Each structure stands twice: as structure tokens, then as C-alpha cells.
Amino acid sequence: MNIAYVANIRFPTEKAHGVQIAKACEALVKNGEEVTLIVPSRRTDITEPALQYYGIKTSFAIKKLFTIDLVSAGKIGFWIQSLTFASSALRYLRSCRADAVYGRDELVLSMLYMGGVRNIFWESHDGTWNMASRYIAKHAKGVVCVSQGLKDFYKEKGVPIEKILAVPNGIALADFAHPESKEIARARLGIPVDKKIALYVGRLDGWKGTDILFAASHMLPSDWKVAVVGGEEKQIAQLQKKYPHVLFLGYRPYSELPRNQAAADVLVVPNTAKVEVSVHFTSPLKLIAHMASHRPIVASDLPSIRELVDESSAVLVVPDNSQALAEGIQRGLQNPTVAEHAFARVSTLDWQVRAQAILRFIENRVGAHATAGR
């Protein structure tokens, strides 16, 4: 099949959705499909070529289209940007032959459908149910969900069950096959070698639970340190004043993740239970990556987390409880077998296996010879 993946994002981007989209496209190509990633021509501070930045070894076509980039101007600016990108994508799709159109952006996909594009597949990550998501859930050929919780959500909203596929995010295990030694990783990152390190990787806001982690850092023994990879410069400057004992290592590219994980004694995923996307909908890329690290994982005990790990493969703690998290971090180092159980489970989450499930779903929904652009 010829698949057009439409993504209204800066590309490349330092955010996790860029990794997920790039790896998904590569996996589709590895399965023998022809893929074109269609993105808006927006400014990015990343100078490295996109495929190199994400460590893509099996290339796919990237088409950058005109847009009026007013995203920073707020909601109206975002609508203008989305409309102009959708218009460009609509013209492009009419000129090419795509068997299916795939994407994560319900607003742009809705605009494409209204413009006559068919065989659209919407991949949902957060349980959005606004006007655009209602529209595309109704008219799309299929809805791909990254968790069973999301599938249940859309089923309850009335989306026919045969239109929904639940498949978690994935991993390219080869990328994690040869990490650095702990000593080399710590020397590179500037982490003390005489401390036990609880490492967090990711954003420092939203529903990620980092406020609980920072509170837990005060409760750890003196031979422990919390280290953080991620965050924006302004955030880090503020947090360093409040938590001077936490090691803020700043943003690091995705390609470093296997090596950065190697610096940890314990890896922490402290998601909150106060936000529905965290509780039921997410399929955390970092948790899946941590499963390949051979390091114990300490994570919030949430349904979304339990779709990937259980008590045998992670130390699960009461969410939003700093004392429970601090105790869990210490227990993590005392339970090394959970790391090997997690590694055994992660082998089933290969990006290419995920792509095969999505391709079977697309083929079943559209047939072998349908064309999206007509």
C-alpha cells in the first residue's frame, strides 16, 4: 500500500510525538509499504537531518508543505496554521495516489475529510472528544488507540467496536542493544559515581508527576540523588532554585536515551492519577524504553501503566504520594529481577510488529484497491 502519514508538527521536534511518528513510519516501510510523511514547513531549532536525528535506518519520504506558522499566537493562530496546512495537504493528496491517509491530528484529518479525502485512519493518544474528534471518529475508516483504556473510552462514546484497534507504542530493541557502562554514562552526564541515582526522563509539567518526584527527593537517604533529563531552560532555572539537591541535566536528544538510561540505578515514571490521560489513555514511550534498560523501574500504579508492566516487572507505587515513591525507589534497587522481567516483556513491543497489526487493520477496513485521494 501507499500510505500518506499526515502530521501537523514541527519536524524534527524534540518532543516525544516526533519520535513516535518517525518510528511508526519506518516500521511501515520495513513491512514493505510505501510511506510519505506529510508535515508543515515550520521552523525548528534542530539542525540535524530528521531521519538522522531519530536514528532512522530505513528511510521514508518526507514532504514539507506550506503553512502560515502562527501557532505561538494562541488558539486563533493554531487554527490558521492548521487550516493552511490542511489546505496544502489536500492539494497534495489530490495529486498523488494514496491508499490510506493516517494521522494523529483530529482537526487536520477532519478538514481533509470535508475536502473529499477518504480512507482516513485516526491514531488517538489522549482521549480527546471535541468537535473535531467526534467528527473524525464518525467518518474515519478506523481509529487506532495506543491503549485498551482508550479503546474502551471510544467504544463507550459510540464508536463501533469493529472500527477500533488498540495497539501500544513500540520500541526498536536494536537501538538499545549496546548502551554505555554506568561509569562512562555518568562521566558524560556529570553525575557523581558515589551516589545511587533515581533517573527521570521527560517533560517537567502536565501529568507526568514530577512534582511528586521532587517532593520524594527530600525523603531519600543521603546516598541517593534524583537526576532529571528533560525540561526547558526556563523551567530548569526555576526548579534548580527550589530543589538545589536535584541534578537537572537539561534536554538531551532521543538518540542518547539508551546511553542516558545506563547512568541510572533506578528509572522512575511517576505519572499522576489526577488526569484521565495519565490514568487510562497513555502508552508511555519512556516506560517502554526503560523496559529495555536492564534497570529496575519504579512507576505509578495506574491502569495505563499496568497495560505494559505488572508487579513482576516493575515496582508499582501509590500515585501522587511522595513518601510511597521514595520508598519505592529504594525498593527498586533491592528488586533487580524486575528489570529482567521487564526486558522479557518488552520484546513483544517491537515497532515492526505494531506496524503489522495496523496494516492488517487498514487492509481489512479499506480493501486492497481503494484509493484515499478520490
N, C-alpha and C positions, 0 to 999 in steps of 0.2 A: 504493500500500500504506500501511497504518497500521503504523508501526514504533515499538515501545517500546524505548528505549535505557536499560538499567538500569546505573547506575554507582554503586558503593559508595565515593563520595569526598566530601570537603568540596567544596562548590560555591557560589561560585567558590573556587579554590585557586590559590596562587602556583606550584604545581608544574606541570611540562610536560604531565602527563597531562590536566590540566584544559583546556589549550589544544587538545590533540589531540581530545578528546571534543567540545568545543564546535564546533570547525571541522568535524568529521565530521558532526555533527547538522545544522549549517547547510547543508552541501553536499547532504545527503539531501533537505532541504526545497527547495533550489534545483532539484533534479531532479524536483520535483513530488510528493514523498511527504509524508505526514503523520507527524510525529515528535513523540513526547513523551519528554523526558529525565527519568528517574525517579531521584532521588537521596535520600539520607538527610538529615533535618533535623539538621545538625550545625553547631556554632559555627564561624564563620570571622571572622578579623580584617579581611577585605576588606569595606569598606562600600559600594563602588561596585556598582551592579546588575550581575549576572553577564554579561548579553549586552553591556552597555556595556564592562565590564572586558576582555572578549575581542575587542572590536571586531566583534561580530556585527551584520551589517546586515540579514540575512534571518532573522527571529525564528522560534523554535520554542517549544513549550510546555515548561514545567519543572514537575514535580510533586515536592514535597518531602514525604517520608513519615516517620512516627515511627520512631525508633531509640533504643536505650539507648547513649549515646555513651561507651563505656569503652575506646576504642582506646588511650588513653595508659596504661592499666593493664596492658599487655603482651598476651601471646598469648591468655590466657583472656578478657580484656576485648575483644580483637578478635573472638573467636568469638561472644561475647554480642552485640556490636554487629552483626556480620554476620547472626546468626540473627534478631535482632529486625527488622533492615531487610528481610531476605528474607521474613519473615512479613508485613510491611506491604506489600511489593511483590506478594506472592502474592495477597493480598486485593484489591489494586488491579487487578491483571491479570485477575482473575476477573470484575471488574465492568465492564471495558472490552473493546473489540474490537480486538485487535492481530493483524495477520497474521504478524508475526515479532517475536521478542524478541532484542535484540542487546546485547552487553556484553563487558567485559574481565575481569570478576571471576569466576574459575572456581568459587570457593566459593559465592557467592550464586547463580550460574547453576545449579550442581548442586542447591542447595536448592530452587530454583524447579522444576527438572525433577522432583525427587522429590515436589513438591507438585502435579504434574499439568500444568505448563506445557509446551507443545511448540513446535516450530519455533524452537528456540533456536540462535543463532549466536554463537560464542565468538571474540573477537578476541584473539590472543595476541601478546605483545610480548617475552617473556623466556625462552621455552623451559622454563617450569615443568612438572614432571612428578610432582606429588604425587598424593595420593589423589583430591582434587577435580578436578584437571586430567585425570587418567586417566578419571574418570567422565564428565566433560562432553565430553571428546574422543570418547568412545564414543557418547554419546547425543545430542549436538548434531546439528542438521541440517547444519551446516558449521563449519569452522574457518578463520578469516581470519588470515593471518600477515603481518607487516609486512616480512618479508624472505624471500628464497629459501632462505637458511640455515635459517630456522625451518620452512619447508615441508619441506625435506629431513629435518629432525630429526623432525618428526611422522610423516612417511612411514616413516622407519626404526623408529619406535615402533609401527607397525602401523595407523596411521590411514589408511583408504582414500584413495587419491590424489584420487578424484573429490569427496571431502568437503573438500578443502583448496584455498584460494585464497591466493596470495601477491601482495600489493599494498603498495607502500611508503607511508609517510606523505606528506603533501602540503603545499601552500602556497597562499595566496591572493595572487597576484602584485600585485593592486591595492593591497594593504596596504603594499607595498614600492616603489611607483612613484614616490613623491616624498619621498625621505629628505632630511635636513638636509645642508648643506655640512659638510665636515670641520671647518672653523673654528668654526661655530656649535655643532656637536655637542660639540667639545672644551671650549668655553667653558661649556656647560651642565653637563658632567660634571666639570669641574675638571681636565682633562687638559692637560699642557703642549703648546703648539703647536710647540715646537722639538725635539721628540723623535719618533722613529719608534715607532709603537705596535703591539705584538702584543696583540690583544684576545681574551680568553676569555670566553665567556658560558655560565653554567650552574652546576650543583652543584659543590661542592668536596670531595666524598667519593666512596666507591664506586669504580666502574670508569672514572671519567671521565679519569683520568690527570693530574690537576692537580699531583700531587707531582712528576712528571717536568717539567711546565712550570715549576714554581717552581725546580727544580734548574737547568733550562736558562736561567732568567733571570740566573743568575750568570755565564753563559758568553757573553752577548750584549755587543757593544761598548757603550761609554758613551753613544752617541747613541740607544740603544734603551731602551724601557720596556715591561714587561709590565703590562697593565691587566686587571682581573678584574671582571666584572659577575655578581653572584650570591653565594650563601652566606648563612648565618645569622650573626647578630650575634656569638654566642659563638665560632663558627669563625673569623670575620674577626679578632676581637680576638686570638686565639691566633696566627693566621698573620701578622698585622702585626708582632708581636714578632720572629718568626723570619725574616720576609722584608720588612724595612722599605723596601726599594727597589722593591717591587711596589705598584702602585696598586690598592687594594681599594675598589671603588666601591659595594659593597653590592647588595642586591636592587633590581631595577628591574622594573616590570610589563611583561608581554609587549607591550603596546601601544607601548612605547618601542623595541622591538627594532630596527625599521628605522632609526630615528634613531641609536641607540647604535652600530650597526654602522658607521655613517658616520664615526665617530671613529677607526676603525682604519686602519692601513696594511696589516696582515695579520690574518686571523682564524684562530684555532687550535682544532683539535679533536684533543686528544692522547690519545684512548682507549687503555686498556691492552690488552695481549694476554694477560693473566693470567686473564681471566674470560670464560667462554663467551658470555655475553650480549653482551659488547663485541665479540668476535671474529666471531660468526656471526649473531646474532639481532636486534640493534638496527637501527632506521631513524631516525637522529638528526634530530629536528626542527630543531635548531640548525644542523646541517650543511646541510639543505635551505634554511633561511633564509639562511645565509651564501652559498649559491649565487646568491641574488638580490641580493647586496650590491654587485656590481662591485668587490669587493676580493679579492685572492689568498687562497686557503685553504691552510693547512698542516695536514695530517691524518695520523694513524697509518695505515700501510699494512696494512689488515685486510680480510678478505673482506666484512664488513658495510659498510665504507666504500666499497669498490670497486663495490658494487651501485649507488652513486649517482654517484661520480666516478672518474676514472682519471688517468693522468699528464698528459693534455692539459688537465684541468680543475681540478687541484689539485697541490700539491707534497706527495707522499706520502713519509713518512719511516719508518724502522725504529721500531716502538713500544717504549716503555719504555726509551728511550735518550736521555738529556738532551742529549748532545753532538749527536746526529743531529737532534734537534728544534731546537736553537739554530741549527745550520747551515741547516736547512730554512726557518726563519723568515727568515733573511737572504736565502736564495734566492728566497723568495716575492716579495719586493719587486723582484727582478730579473726576474721572470716575469709581467708584467702580463697577458699573453694568456690565462693560465689562468683569470683572473676572467671574461673574456668567454665562454670556452668553457663555464664552469660555468653562466653565466646562460643560455646557449643550451640547456643540458640541463635546467635547472630548469623550463622552460616546459611540459615533459611531465608535471610532478608536481602539477598543479592538483588541489585538493581535490574539485572537482566531477567531474573525470574519474575520480578514485579512487572516488567515490561511485557513479558509473555502473557501474564494474566490480563493485562489491559488490552493487549492486541486481540486476544480471544474474545473479550467482551465487545470490542469495537466491531470485529468481523461478524459476530452474532447479531449485533444491532443494526448494521448497515448493509450486510451482504457483501459480496465480493466485488461488484462492479459499479456501485453507486459513486456519484461524484458530488463533493460538497459545494463547489462553486456554482452549481446550476440550480 
